[in-house]
């Protein structure tokens, strides 16, 4: 029985990166504004790459 890959590596990286950026943004919402902003920029960049 052979396995079939459903998602390519880019889609896997996108989903895990987006999840990580949301978690980082949520954790750093009150203490570290700079990291919080960079997590948002990272999420925006991932979404932009996915749209392209």
ModelCIF file with pLDDT and N, C-alpha, C, O atoms, coordinates in Angstrom:
data_MODEL
#
_entry.id   MODEL 
#
_entity.id                         1 
_entity.type                       polymer 
_entity.pdbx_number_of_molecules   1 
#
_entity_poly.entity_id                      1 
_entity_poly.type                           'polypeptide(L)' 
_entity_poly.nstd_linkage                   no 
_entity_poly.nstd_monomer                   no 
_entity_poly.pdbx_seq_one_letter_code       
;(UNK)(UNK)(UNK)(UNK)(UNK)(UNK)(UNK)(UNK)(UNK)(UNK)(UNK)(UNK)(UNK)(UNK)(UNK)(UNK)
(UNK)(UNK)(UNK)(UNK)(UNK)(UNK)(UNK)(UNK)(UNK)(UNK)(UNK)(UNK)(UNK)(UNK)(UNK)(UNK)
(UNK)(UNK)(UNK)(UNK)(UNK)(UNK)(UNK)(UNK)(UNK)(UNK)(UNK)(UNK)(UNK)(UNK)(UNK)(UNK)
(UNK)(UNK)(UNK)(UNK)
;
_entity_poly.pdbx_seq_one_letter_code_can   XXXXXXXXXXXXXXXXXXXXXXXXXXXXXXXXXXXXXXXXXXXXXXXXXXXX 
_entity_poly.pdbx_strand_id                 A 
#
loop_
_entity_poly_seq.entity_id 
_entity_poly_seq.num 
_entity_poly_seq.mon_id 
_entity_poly_seq.hetero 
1 1  UNK n 
1 2  UNK n 
1 3  UNK n 
1 4  UNK n 
1 5  UNK n 
1 6  UNK n 
1 7  UNK n 
1 8  UNK n 
1 9  UNK n 
1 10 UNK n 
1 11 UNK n 
1 12 UNK n 
1 13 UNK n 
1 14 UNK n 
1 15 UNK n 
1 16 UNK n 
1 17 UNK n 
1 18 UNK n 
1 19 UNK n 
1 20 UNK n 
1 21 UNK n 
1 22 UNK n 
1 23 UNK n 
1 24 UNK n 
1 25 UNK n 
1 26 UNK n 
1 27 UNK n 
1 28 UNK n 
1 29 UNK n 
1 30 UNK n 
1 31 UNK n 
1 32 UNK n 
1 33 UNK n 
1 34 UNK n 
1 35 UNK n 
1 36 UNK n 
1 37 UNK n 
1 38 UNK n 
1 39 UNK n 
1 40 UNK n 
1 41 UNK n 
1 42 UNK n 
1 43 UNK n 
1 44 UNK n 
1 45 UNK n 
1 46 UNK n 
1 47 UNK n 
1 48 UNK n 
1 49 UNK n 
1 50 UNK n 
1 51 UNK n 
1 52 UNK n 
#
_struct_asym.id          A 
_struct_asym.entity_id   1 
#
loop_
_ma_qa_metric.id 
_ma_qa_metric.mode 
_ma_qa_metric.name 
_ma_qa_metric.software_group_id 
_ma_qa_metric.type 
1 global pLDDT . pLDDT 
2 local  pLDDT . pLDDT 
#
_ma_qa_metric_global.metric_id      1 
_ma_qa_metric_global.metric_value   89.00 
_ma_qa_metric_global.model_id       1 
_ma_qa_metric_global.ordinal_id     1 
#
loop_
_ma_qa_metric_local.label_asym_id 
_ma_qa_metric_local.label_comp_id 
_ma_qa_metric_local.label_seq_id 
_ma_qa_metric_local.metric_id 
_ma_qa_metric_local.metric_value 
_ma_qa_metric_local.model_id 
_ma_qa_metric_local.ordinal_id 
A UNK 1  2 75.00 1 1  
A UNK 2  2 80.00 1 2  
A UNK 3  2 80.00 1 3  
A UNK 4  2 77.00 1 4  
A UNK 5  2 77.00 1 5  
A UNK 6  2 81.00 1 6  
A UNK 7  2 79.00 1 7  
A UNK 8  2 83.00 1 8  
A UNK 9  2 83.00 1 9  
A UNK 10 2 85.00 1 10 
A UNK 11 2 87.00 1 11 
A UNK 12 2 89.00 1 12 
A UNK 13 2 89.00 1 13 
A UNK 14 2 90.00 1 14 
A UNK 15 2 92.00 1 15 
A UNK 16 2 93.00 1 16 
A UNK 17 2 93.00 1 17 
A UNK 18 2 93.00 1 18 
A UNK 19 2 95.00 1 19 
A UNK 20 2 94.00 1 20 
A UNK 21 2 95.00 1 21 
A UNK 22 2 94.00 1 22 
A UNK 23 2 94.00 1 23 
A UNK 24 2 93.00 1 24 
A UNK 25 2 92.00 1 25 
A UNK 26 2 93.00 1 26 
A UNK 27 2 91.00 1 27 
A UNK 28 2 90.00 1 28 
A UNK 29 2 85.00 1 29 
A UNK 30 2 83.00 1 30 
A UNK 31 2 85.00 1 31 
A UNK 32 2 86.00 1 32 
A UNK 33 2 83.00 1 33 
A UNK 34 2 88.00 1 34 
A UNK 35 2 89.00 1 35 
A UNK 36 2 92.00 1 36 
A UNK 37 2 92.00 1 37 
A UNK 38 2 93.00 1 38 
A UNK 39 2 93.00 1 39 
A UNK 40 2 93.00 1 40 
A UNK 41 2 95.00 1 41 
A UNK 42 2 94.00 1 42 
A UNK 43 2 94.00 1 43 
A UNK 44 2 96.00 1 44 
A UNK 45 2 95.00 1 45 
A UNK 46 2 92.00 1 46 
A UNK 47 2 93.00 1 47 
A UNK 48 2 94.00 1 48 
A UNK 49 2 90.00 1 49 
A UNK 50 2 88.00 1 50 
A UNK 51 2 90.00 1 51 
A UNK 52 2 88.00 1 52 
#
loop_
_atom_site.group_PDB 
_atom_site.id 
_atom_site.type_symbol 
_atom_site.label_atom_id 
_atom_site.label_alt_id 
_atom_site.label_comp_id 
_atom_site.label_asym_id 
_atom_site.label_entity_id 
_atom_site.label_seq_id 
_atom_site.pdbx_PDB_ins_code 
_atom_site.Cartn_x 
_atom_site.Cartn_y 
_atom_site.Cartn_z 
_atom_site.occupancy 
_atom_site.B_iso_or_equiv 
_atom_site.pdbx_formal_charge 
_atom_site.auth_seq_id 
_atom_site.auth_comp_id 
_atom_site.auth_asym_id 
_atom_site.auth_atom_id 
_atom_site.pdbx_PDB_model_num 
ATOM 1   N N  . UNK A 1 1  ? 0.848  -1.173 0.000  1.00 75.00 ? 1  UNK A N  1 
ATOM 2   C CA . UNK A 1 1  ? 0.000  0.000  0.000  1.00 75.00 ? 1  UNK A CA 1 
ATOM 3   C C  . UNK A 1 1  ? 0.900  1.244  0.000  1.00 75.00 ? 1  UNK A C  1 
ATOM 4   O O  . UNK A 1 1  ? 1.753  1.389  0.876  1.00 75.00 ? 1  UNK A O  1 
ATOM 5   N N  . UNK A 1 2  ? 0.716  2.127  -0.962 1.00 80.00 ? 2  UNK A N  1 
ATOM 6   C CA . UNK A 1 2  ? 1.546  3.323  -1.060 1.00 80.00 ? 2  UNK A CA 1 
ATOM 7   C C  . UNK A 1 2  ? 0.844  4.514  -0.412 1.00 80.00 ? 2  UNK A C  1 
ATOM 8   O O  . UNK A 1 2  ? -0.384 4.596  -0.379 1.00 80.00 ? 2  UNK A O  1 
ATOM 9   N N  . UNK A 1 3  ? 1.651  5.423  0.096  1.00 80.00 ? 3  UNK A N  1 
ATOM 10  C CA . UNK A 1 3  ? 1.075  6.612  0.711  1.00 80.00 ? 3  UNK A CA 1 
ATOM 11  C C  . UNK A 1 3  ? 1.012  7.734  -0.315 1.00 80.00 ? 3  UNK A C  1 
ATOM 12  O O  . UNK A 1 3  ? 1.867  7.845  -1.194 1.00 80.00 ? 3  UNK A O  1 
ATOM 13  N N  . UNK A 1 4  ? -0.002 8.548  -0.188 1.00 77.00 ? 4  UNK A N  1 
ATOM 14  C CA . UNK A 1 4  ? -0.204 9.665  -1.100 1.00 77.00 ? 4  UNK A CA 1 
ATOM 15  C C  . UNK A 1 4  ? -0.064 10.953 -0.299 1.00 77.00 ? 4  UNK A C  1 
ATOM 16  O O  . UNK A 1 4  ? -0.777 11.167 0.682  1.00 77.00 ? 4  UNK A O  1 
ATOM 17  N N  . UNK A 1 5  ? 0.859  11.806 -0.727 1.00 77.00 ? 5  UNK A N  1 
ATOM 18  C CA . UNK A 1 5  ? 1.030  13.097 -0.061 1.00 77.00 ? 5  UNK A CA 1 
ATOM 19  C C  . UNK A 1 5  ? -0.062 14.041 -0.550 1.00 77.00 ? 5  UNK A C  1 
ATOM 20  O O  . UNK A 1 5  ? -0.251 14.221 -1.753 1.00 77.00 ? 5  UNK A O  1 
ATOM 21  N N  . UNK A 1 6  ? -0.775 14.637 0.397  1.00 81.00 ? 6  UNK A N  1 
ATOM 22  C CA . UNK A 1 6  ? -1.881 15.515 0.052  1.00 81.00 ? 6  UNK A CA 1 
ATOM 23  C C  . UNK A 1 6  ? -1.386 16.948 -0.134 1.00 81.00 ? 6  UNK A C  1 
ATOM 24  O O  . UNK A 1 6  ? -1.810 17.634 -1.064 1.00 81.00 ? 6  UNK A O  1 
ATOM 25  N N  . UNK A 1 7  ? -0.508 17.396 0.731  1.00 79.00 ? 7  UNK A N  1 
ATOM 26  C CA . UNK A 1 7  ? -0.007 18.766 0.676  1.00 79.00 ? 7  UNK A CA 1 
ATOM 27  C C  . UNK A 1 7  ? 1.451  18.768 0.278  1.00 79.00 ? 7  UNK A C  1 
ATOM 28  O O  . UNK A 1 7  ? 2.223  17.919 0.724  1.00 79.00 ? 7  UNK A O  1 
ATOM 29  N N  . UNK A 1 8  ? 1.833  19.712 -0.555 1.00 83.00 ? 8  UNK A N  1 
ATOM 30  C CA . UNK A 1 8  ? 3.239  19.860 -0.904 1.00 83.00 ? 8  UNK A CA 1 
ATOM 31  C C  . UNK A 1 8  ? 3.968  20.592 0.228  1.00 83.00 ? 8  UNK A C  1 
ATOM 32  O O  . UNK A 1 8  ? 3.324  21.147 1.119  1.00 83.00 ? 8  UNK A O  1 
ATOM 33  N N  . UNK A 1 9  ? 5.290  20.598 0.200  1.00 83.00 ? 9  UNK A N  1 
ATOM 34  C CA . UNK A 1 9  ? 6.045  21.221 1.299  1.00 83.00 ? 9  UNK A CA 1 
ATOM 35  C C  . UNK A 1 9  ? 5.727  22.701 1.504  1.00 83.00 ? 9  UNK A C  1 
ATOM 36  O O  . UNK A 1 9  ? 5.725  23.167 2.644  1.00 83.00 ? 9  UNK A O  1 
ATOM 37  N N  . UNK A 1 10 ? 5.460  23.450 0.437  1.00 85.00 ? 10 UNK A N  1 
ATOM 38  C CA . UNK A 1 10 ? 5.144  24.874 0.601  1.00 85.00 ? 10 UNK A CA 1 
ATOM 39  C C  . UNK A 1 10 ? 3.866  25.071 1.412  1.00 85.00 ? 10 UNK A C  1 
ATOM 40  O O  . UNK A 1 10 ? 3.810  25.943 2.278  1.00 85.00 ? 10 UNK A O  1 
ATOM 41  N N  . UNK A 1 11 ? 2.849  24.273 1.137  1.00 87.00 ? 11 UNK A N  1 
ATOM 42  C CA . UNK A 1 11 ? 1.584  24.418 1.860  1.00 87.00 ? 11 UNK A CA 1 
ATOM 43  C C  . UNK A 1 11 ? 1.765  24.023 3.321  1.00 87.00 ? 11 UNK A C  1 
ATOM 44  O O  . UNK A 1 11 ? 1.208  24.668 4.209  1.00 87.00 ? 11 UNK A O  1 
ATOM 45  N N  . UNK A 1 12 ? 2.531  22.982 3.575  1.00 89.00 ? 12 UNK A N  1 
ATOM 46  C CA . UNK A 1 12 ? 2.816  22.599 4.969  1.00 89.00 ? 12 UNK A CA 1 
ATOM 47  C C  . UNK A 1 12 ? 3.556  23.702 5.699  1.00 89.00 ? 12 UNK A C  1 
ATOM 48  O O  . UNK A 1 12 ? 3.219  24.033 6.836  1.00 89.00 ? 12 UNK A O  1 
ATOM 49  N N  . UNK A 1 13 ? 4.582  24.284 5.043  1.00 89.00 ? 13 UNK A N  1 
ATOM 50  C CA . UNK A 1 13 ? 5.346  25.374 5.648  1.00 89.00 ? 13 UNK A CA 1 
ATOM 51  C C  . UNK A 1 13 ? 4.452  26.585 5.887  1.00 89.00 ? 13 UNK A C  1 
ATOM 52  O O  . UNK A 1 13 ? 4.561  27.247 6.920  1.00 89.00 ? 13 UNK A O  1 
ATOM 53  N N  . UNK A 1 14 ? 3.568  26.876 4.936  1.00 90.00 ? 14 UNK A N  1 
ATOM 54  C CA . UNK A 1 14 ? 2.641  27.996 5.091  1.00 90.00 ? 14 UNK A CA 1 
ATOM 55  C C  . UNK A 1 14 ? 1.739  27.798 6.304  1.00 90.00 ? 14 UNK A C  1 
ATOM 56  O O  . UNK A 1 14 ? 1.608  28.702 7.130  1.00 90.00 ? 14 UNK A O  1 
ATOM 57  N N  . UNK A 1 15 ? 1.127  26.647 6.418  1.00 92.00 ? 15 UNK A N  1 
ATOM 58  C CA . UNK A 1 15 ? 0.203  26.422 7.527  1.00 92.00 ? 15 UNK A CA 1 
ATOM 59  C C  . UNK A 1 15 ? 0.904  26.467 8.873  1.00 92.00 ? 15 UNK A C  1 
ATOM 60  O O  . UNK A 1 15 ? 0.400  27.096 9.803  1.00 92.00 ? 15 UNK A O  1 
ATOM 61  N N  . UNK A 1 16 ? 2.061  25.813 9.001  1.00 93.00 ? 16 UNK A N  1 
ATOM 62  C CA . UNK A 1 16 ? 2.778  25.835 10.272 1.00 93.00 ? 16 UNK A CA 1 
ATOM 63  C C  . UNK A 1 16 ? 3.331  27.214 10.581 1.00 93.00 ? 16 UNK A C  1 
ATOM 64  O O  . UNK A 1 16 ? 3.344  27.634 11.738 1.00 93.00 ? 16 UNK A O  1 
ATOM 65  N N  . UNK A 1 17 ? 3.791  27.930 9.547  1.00 93.00 ? 17 UNK A N  1 
ATOM 66  C CA . UNK A 1 17 ? 4.289  29.290 9.759  1.00 93.00 ? 17 UNK A CA 1 
ATOM 67  C C  . UNK A 1 17 ? 3.192  30.237 10.181 1.00 93.00 ? 17 UNK A C  1 
ATOM 68  O O  . UNK A 1 17 ? 3.399  31.082 11.052 1.00 93.00 ? 17 UNK A O  1 
ATOM 69  N N  . UNK A 1 18 ? 2.019  30.105 9.572  1.00 93.00 ? 18 UNK A N  1 
ATOM 70  C CA . UNK A 1 18 ? 0.894  30.960 9.945  1.00 93.00 ? 18 UNK A CA 1 
ATOM 71  C C  . UNK A 1 18 ? 0.428  30.651 11.365 1.00 93.00 ? 18 UNK A C  1 
ATOM 72  O O  . UNK A 1 18 ? 0.136  31.561 12.140 1.00 93.00 ? 18 UNK A O  1 
ATOM 73  N N  . UNK A 1 19 ? 0.362  29.376 11.699 1.00 95.00 ? 19 UNK A N  1 
ATOM 74  C CA . UNK A 1 19 ? -0.020 29.006 13.071 1.00 95.00 ? 19 UNK A CA 1 
ATOM 75  C C  . UNK A 1 19 ? 0.996  29.528 14.081 1.00 95.00 ? 19 UNK A C  1 
ATOM 76  O O  . UNK A 1 19 ? 0.619  30.034 15.138 1.00 95.00 ? 19 UNK A O  1 
ATOM 77  N N  . UNK A 1 20 ? 2.280  29.408 13.761 1.00 94.00 ? 20 UNK A N  1 
ATOM 78  C CA . UNK A 1 20 ? 3.323  29.891 14.668 1.00 94.00 ? 20 UNK A CA 1 
ATOM 79  C C  . UNK A 1 20 ? 3.252  31.402 14.827 1.00 94.00 ? 20 UNK A C  1 
ATOM 80  O O  . UNK A 1 20 ? 3.427  31.910 15.934 1.00 94.00 ? 20 UNK A O  1 
ATOM 81  N N  . UNK A 1 21 ? 3.001  32.128 13.750 1.00 95.00 ? 21 UNK A N  1 
ATOM 82  C CA . UNK A 1 21 ? 2.931  33.586 13.856 1.00 95.00 ? 21 UNK A CA 1 
ATOM 83  C C  . UNK A 1 21 ? 1.724  34.021 14.695 1.00 95.00 ? 21 UNK A C  1 
ATOM 84  O O  . UNK A 1 21 ? 1.814  35.000 15.437 1.00 95.00 ? 21 UNK A O  1 
ATOM 85  N N  . UNK A 1 22 ? 0.608  33.313 14.587 1.00 94.00 ? 22 UNK A N  1 
ATOM 86  C CA . UNK A 1 22 ? -0.548 33.634 15.425 1.00 94.00 ? 22 UNK A CA 1 
ATOM 87  C C  . UNK A 1 22 ? -0.260 33.354 16.894 1.00 94.00 ? 22 UNK A C  1 
ATOM 88  O O  . UNK A 1 22 ? -0.632 34.143 17.763 1.00 94.00 ? 22 UNK A O  1 
ATOM 89  N N  . UNK A 1 23 ? 0.389  32.251 17.169 1.00 94.00 ? 23 UNK A N  1 
ATOM 90  C CA . UNK A 1 23 ? 0.722  31.919 18.563 1.00 94.00 ? 23 UNK A CA 1 
ATOM 91  C C  . UNK A 1 23 ? 1.699  32.942 19.135 1.00 94.00 ? 23 UNK A C  1 
ATOM 92  O O  . UNK A 1 23 ? 1.528  33.408 20.262 1.00 94.00 ? 23 UNK A O  1 
ATOM 93  N N  . UNK A 1 24 ? 2.719  33.289 18.360 1.00 93.00 ? 24 UNK A N  1 
ATOM 94  C CA . UNK A 1 24 ? 3.694  34.280 18.822 1.00 93.00 ? 24 UNK A CA 1 
ATOM 95  C C  . UNK A 1 24 ? 3.016  35.626 19.040 1.00 93.00 ? 24 UNK A C  1 
ATOM 96  O O  . UNK A 1 24 ? 3.281  36.293 20.039 1.00 93.00 ? 24 UNK A O  1 
ATOM 97  N N  . UNK A 1 25 ? 2.152  36.031 18.131 1.00 92.00 ? 25 UNK A N  1 
ATOM 98  C CA . UNK A 1 25 ? 1.446  37.306 18.281 1.00 92.00 ? 25 UNK A CA 1 
ATOM 99  C C  . UNK A 1 25 ? 0.538  37.288 19.505 1.00 92.00 ? 25 UNK A C  1 
ATOM 100 O O  . UNK A 1 25 ? 0.427  38.297 20.203 1.00 92.00 ? 25 UNK A O  1 
ATOM 101 N N  . UNK A 1 26 ? -0.099 36.181 19.772 1.00 93.00 ? 26 UNK A N  1 
ATOM 102 C CA . UNK A 1 26 ? -0.996 36.091 20.925 1.00 93.00 ? 26 UNK A CA 1 
ATOM 103 C C  . UNK A 1 26 ? -0.217 36.132 22.241 1.00 93.00 ? 26 UNK A C  1 
ATOM 104 O O  . UNK A 1 26 ? -0.625 36.792 23.196 1.00 93.00 ? 26 UNK A O  1 
ATOM 105 N N  . UNK A 1 27 ? 0.907  35.419 22.273 1.00 91.00 ? 27 UNK A N  1 
ATOM 106 C CA . UNK A 1 27 ? 1.706  35.380 23.503 1.00 91.00 ? 27 UNK A CA 1 
ATOM 107 C C  . UNK A 1 27 ? 2.347  36.733 23.784 1.00 91.00 ? 27 UNK A C  1 
ATOM 108 O O  . UNK A 1 27 ? 2.443  37.140 24.942 1.00 91.00 ? 27 UNK A O  1 
ATOM 109 N N  . UNK A 1 28 ? 2.781  37.430 22.752 1.00 90.00 ? 28 UNK A N  1 
ATOM 110 C CA . UNK A 1 28 ? 3.515  38.681 22.942 1.00 90.00 ? 28 UNK A CA 1 
ATOM 111 C C  . UNK A 1 28 ? 2.627  39.916 22.822 1.00 90.00 ? 28 UNK A C  1 
ATOM 112 O O  . UNK A 1 28 ? 3.139  41.014 22.601 1.00 90.00 ? 28 UNK A O  1 
ATOM 113 N N  . UNK A 1 29 ? 1.345  39.768 22.959 1.00 85.00 ? 29 UNK A N  1 
ATOM 114 C CA . UNK A 1 29 ? 0.423  40.889 22.752 1.00 85.00 ? 29 UNK A CA 1 
ATOM 115 C C  . UNK A 1 29 ? 0.642  42.031 23.734 1.00 85.00 ? 29 UNK A C  1 
ATOM 116 O O  . UNK A 1 29 ? 0.487  43.193 23.359 1.00 85.00 ? 29 UNK A O  1 
ATOM 117 N N  . UNK A 1 30 ? 0.994  41.739 24.967 1.00 83.00 ? 30 UNK A N  1 
ATOM 118 C CA . UNK A 1 30 ? 1.100  42.788 25.982 1.00 83.00 ? 30 UNK A CA 1 
ATOM 119 C C  . UNK A 1 30 ? 2.535  43.187 26.316 1.00 83.00 ? 30 UNK A C  1 
ATOM 120 O O  . UNK A 1 30 ? 2.775  44.331 26.704 1.00 83.00 ? 30 UNK A O  1 
ATOM 121 N N  . UNK A 1 31 ? 3.487  42.277 26.176 1.00 85.00 ? 31 UNK A N  1 
ATOM 122 C CA . UNK A 1 31 ? 4.831  42.567 26.660 1.00 85.00 ? 31 UNK A CA 1 
ATOM 123 C C  . UNK A 1 31 ? 5.768  43.102 25.582 1.00 85.00 ? 31 UNK A C  1 
ATOM 124 O O  . UNK A 1 31 ? 6.364  44.164 25.761 1.00 85.00 ? 31 UNK A O  1 
ATOM 125 N N  . UNK A 1 32 ? 5.907  42.397 24.485 1.00 86.00 ? 32 UNK A N  1 
ATOM 126 C CA . UNK A 1 32 ? 6.923  42.714 23.477 1.00 86.00 ? 32 UNK A CA 1 
ATOM 127 C C  . UNK A 1 32 ? 6.256  43.205 22.202 1.00 86.00 ? 32 UNK A C  1 
ATOM 128 O O  . UNK A 1 32 ? 5.882  42.416 21.334 1.00 86.00 ? 32 UNK A O  1 
ATOM 129 N N  . UNK A 1 33 ? 6.117  44.518 22.107 1.00 83.00 ? 33 UNK A N  1 
ATOM 130 C CA . UNK A 1 33 ? 5.430  45.082 20.940 1.00 83.00 ? 33 UNK A CA 1 
ATOM 131 C C  . UNK A 1 33 ? 6.176  44.812 19.639 1.00 83.00 ? 33 UNK A C  1 
ATOM 132 O O  . UNK A 1 33 ? 5.559  44.534 18.611 1.00 83.00 ? 33 UNK A O  1 
ATOM 133 N N  . UNK A 1 34 ? 7.502  44.894 19.686 1.00 88.00 ? 34 UNK A N  1 
ATOM 134 C CA . UNK A 1 34 ? 8.280  44.704 18.456 1.00 88.00 ? 34 UNK A CA 1 
ATOM 135 C C  . UNK A 1 34 ? 8.088  43.292 17.898 1.00 88.00 ? 34 UNK A C  1 
ATOM 136 O O  . UNK A 1 34 ? 7.832  43.131 16.704 1.00 88.00 ? 34 UNK A O  1 
ATOM 137 N N  . UNK A 1 35 ? 8.208  42.279 18.740 1.00 89.00 ? 35 UNK A N  1 
ATOM 138 C CA . UNK A 1 35 ? 8.024  40.901 18.285 1.00 89.00 ? 35 UNK A CA 1 
ATOM 139 C C  . UNK A 1 35 ? 6.586  40.662 17.837 1.00 89.00 ? 35 UNK A C  1 
ATOM 140 O O  . UNK A 1 35 ? 6.341  39.926 16.881 1.00 89.00 ? 35 UNK A O  1 
ATOM 141 N N  . UNK A 1 36 ? 5.653  41.280 18.522 1.00 92.00 ? 36 UNK A N  1 
ATOM 142 C CA . UNK A 1 36 ? 4.244  41.159 18.154 1.00 92.00 ? 36 UNK A CA 1 
ATOM 143 C C  . UNK A 1 36 ? 4.014  41.711 16.740 1.00 92.00 ? 36 UNK A C  1 
ATOM 144 O O  . UNK A 1 36 ? 3.306  41.104 15.937 1.00 92.00 ? 36 UNK A O  1 
ATOM 145 N N  . UNK A 1 37 ? 4.614  42.859 16.450 1.00 92.00 ? 37 UNK A N  1 
ATOM 146 C CA . UNK A 1 37 ? 4.467  43.453 15.126 1.00 92.00 ? 37 UNK A CA 1 
ATOM 147 C C  . UNK A 1 37 ? 5.133  42.589 14.060 1.00 92.00 ? 37 UNK A C  1 
ATOM 148 O O  . UNK A 1 37 ? 4.575  42.406 12.979 1.00 92.00 ? 37 UNK A O  1 
ATOM 149 N N  . UNK A 1 38 ? 6.324  42.055 14.352 1.00 93.00 ? 38 UNK A N  1 
ATOM 150 C CA . UNK A 1 38 ? 7.010  41.214 13.372 1.00 93.00 ? 38 UNK A CA 1 
ATOM 151 C C  . UNK A 1 38 ? 6.251  39.924 13.099 1.00 93.00 ? 38 UNK A C  1 
ATOM 152 O O  . UNK A 1 38 ? 6.291  39.409 11.982 1.00 93.00 ? 38 UNK A O  1 
ATOM 153 N N  . UNK A 1 39 ? 5.563  39.396 14.100 1.00 93.00 ? 39 UNK A N  1 
ATOM 154 C CA . UNK A 1 39 ? 4.732  38.210 13.877 1.00 93.00 ? 39 UNK A CA 1 
ATOM 155 C C  . UNK A 1 39 ? 3.588  38.544 12.922 1.00 93.00 ? 39 UNK A C  1 
ATOM 156 O O  . UNK A 1 39 ? 3.225  37.729 12.075 1.00 93.00 ? 39 UNK A O  1 
ATOM 157 N N  . UNK A 1 40 ? 3.029  39.730 13.060 1.00 93.00 ? 40 UNK A N  1 
ATOM 158 C CA . UNK A 1 40 ? 1.984  40.169 12.133 1.00 93.00 ? 40 UNK A CA 1 
ATOM 159 C C  . UNK A 1 40 ? 2.516  40.367 10.724 1.00 93.00 ? 40 UNK A C  1 
ATOM 160 O O  . UNK A 1 40 ? 1.852  40.015 9.750  1.00 93.00 ? 40 UNK A O  1 
ATOM 161 N N  . UNK A 1 41 ? 3.717  40.932 10.615 1.00 95.00 ? 41 UNK A N  1 
ATOM 162 C CA . UNK A 1 41 ? 4.335  41.094 9.294  1.00 95.00 ? 41 UNK A CA 1 
ATOM 163 C C  . UNK A 1 41 ? 4.613  39.728 8.665  1.00 95.00 ? 41 UNK A C  1 
ATOM 164 O O  . UNK A 1 41 ? 4.434  39.542 7.461  1.00 95.00 ? 41 UNK A O  1 
ATOM 165 N N  . UNK A 1 42 ? 5.045  38.792 9.478  1.00 94.00 ? 42 UNK A N  1 
ATOM 166 C CA . UNK A 1 42 ? 5.303  37.447 8.972  1.00 94.00 ? 42 UNK A CA 1 
ATOM 167 C C  . UNK A 1 42 ? 4.029  36.782 8.464  1.00 94.00 ? 42 UNK A C  1 
ATOM 168 O O  . UNK A 1 42 ? 4.031  36.144 7.411  1.00 94.00 ? 42 UNK A O  1 
ATOM 169 N N  . UNK A 1 43 ? 2.942  36.934 9.215  1.00 94.00 ? 43 UNK A N  1 
ATOM 170 C CA . UNK A 1 43 ? 1.662  36.367 8.784  1.00 94.00 ? 43 UNK A CA 1 
ATOM 171 C C  . UNK A 1 43 ? 1.195  37.017 7.486  1.00 94.00 ? 43 UNK A C  1 
ATOM 172 O O  . UNK A 1 43 ? 0.694  36.336 6.592  1.00 94.00 ? 43 UNK A O  1 
ATOM 173 N N  . UNK A 1 44 ? 1.361  38.337 7.383  1.00 96.00 ? 44 UNK A N  1 
ATOM 174 C CA . UNK A 1 44 ? 0.966  39.038 6.157  1.00 96.00 ? 44 UNK A CA 1 
ATOM 175 C C  . UNK A 1 44 ? 1.815  38.577 4.974  1.00 96.00 ? 44 UNK A C  1 
ATOM 176 O O  . UNK A 1 44 ? 1.299  38.405 3.869  1.00 96.00 ? 44 UNK A O  1 
ATOM 177 N N  . UNK A 1 45 ? 3.103  38.378 5.199  1.00 95.00 ? 45 UNK A N  1 
ATOM 178 C CA . UNK A 1 45 ? 3.985  37.915 4.116  1.00 95.00 ? 45 UNK A CA 1 
ATOM 179 C C  . UNK A 1 45 ? 3.592  36.504 3.674  1.00 95.00 ? 45 UNK A C  1 
ATOM 180 O O  . UNK A 1 45 ? 3.575  36.210 2.479  1.00 95.00 ? 45 UNK A O  1 
ATOM 181 N N  . UNK A 1 46 ? 3.279  35.638 4.629  1.00 92.00 ? 46 UNK A N  1 
ATOM 182 C CA . UNK A 1 46 ? 2.863  34.283 4.274  1.00 92.00 ? 46 UNK A CA 1 
ATOM 183 C C  . UNK A 1 46 ? 1.571  34.294 3.464  1.00 92.00 ? 46 UNK A C  1 
ATOM 184 O O  . UNK A 1 46 ? 1.447  33.568 2.477  1.00 92.00 ? 46 UNK A O  1 
ATOM 185 N N  . UNK A 1 47 ? 0.628  35.101 3.873  1.00 93.00 ? 47 UNK A N  1 
ATOM 186 C CA . UNK A 1 47 ? -0.639 35.177 3.139  1.00 93.00 ? 47 UNK A CA 1 
ATOM 187 C C  . UNK A 1 47 ? -0.404 35.751 1.747  1.00 93.00 ? 47 UNK A C  1 
ATOM 188 O O  . UNK A 1 47 ? -1.001 35.295 0.772  1.00 93.00 ? 47 UNK A O  1 
ATOM 189 N N  . UNK A 1 48 ? 0.475  36.761 1.657  1.00 94.00 ? 48 UNK A N  1 
ATOM 190 C CA . UNK A 1 48 ? 0.797  37.321 0.349  1.00 94.00 ? 48 UNK A CA 1 
ATOM 191 C C  . UNK A 1 48 ? 1.448  36.293 -0.567 1.00 94.00 ? 48 UNK A C  1 
ATOM 192 O O  . UNK A 1 48 ? 1.107  36.213 -1.747 1.00 94.00 ? 48 UNK A O  1 
ATOM 193 N N  . UNK A 1 49 ? 2.378  35.508 -0.038 1.00 90.00 ? 49 UNK A N  1 
ATOM 194 C CA . UNK A 1 49 ? 3.000  34.457 -0.841 1.00 90.00 ? 49 UNK A CA 1 
ATOM 195 C C  . UNK A 1 49 ? 1.990  33.411 -1.282 1.00 90.00 ? 49 UNK A C  1 
ATOM 196 O O  . UNK A 1 49 ? 2.053  32.907 -2.403 1.00 90.00 ? 49 UNK A O  1 
ATOM 197 N N  . UNK A 1 50 ? 1.076  33.093 -0.411 1.00 88.00 ? 50 UNK A N  1 
ATOM 198 C CA . UNK A 1 50 ? 0.069  32.082 -0.741 1.00 88.00 ? 50 UNK A CA 1 
ATOM 199 C C  . UNK A 1 50 ? -0.867 32.590 -1.846 1.00 88.00 ? 50 UNK A C  1 
ATOM 200 O O  . UNK A 1 50 ? -1.299 31.816 -2.701 1.00 88.00 ? 50 UNK A O  1 
ATOM 201 N N  . UNK A 1 51 ? -1.175 33.875 -1.824 1.00 90.00 ? 51 UNK A N  1 
ATOM 202 C CA . UNK A 1 51 ? -2.045 34.438 -2.863 1.00 90.00 ? 51 UNK A CA 1 
ATOM 203 C C  . UNK A 1 51 ? -1.357 34.466 -4.222 1.00 90.00 ? 51 UNK A C  1 
ATOM 204 O O  . UNK A 1 51 ? -1.999 34.324 -5.262 1.00 90.00 ? 51 UNK A O  1 
ATOM 205 N N  . UNK A 1 52 ? -0.040 34.652 -4.196 1.00 88.00 ? 52 UNK A N  1 
ATOM 206 C CA . UNK A 1 52 ? 0.711  34.667 -5.460 1.00 88.00 ? 52 UNK A CA 1 
ATOM 207 C C  . UNK A 1 52 ? 0.761  33.273 -6.006 1.00 88.00 ? 52 UNK A C  1 
ATOM 208 O O  . UNK A 1 52 ? 1.344  33.045 -7.066 1.00 88.00 ? 52 UNK A O  1 
#
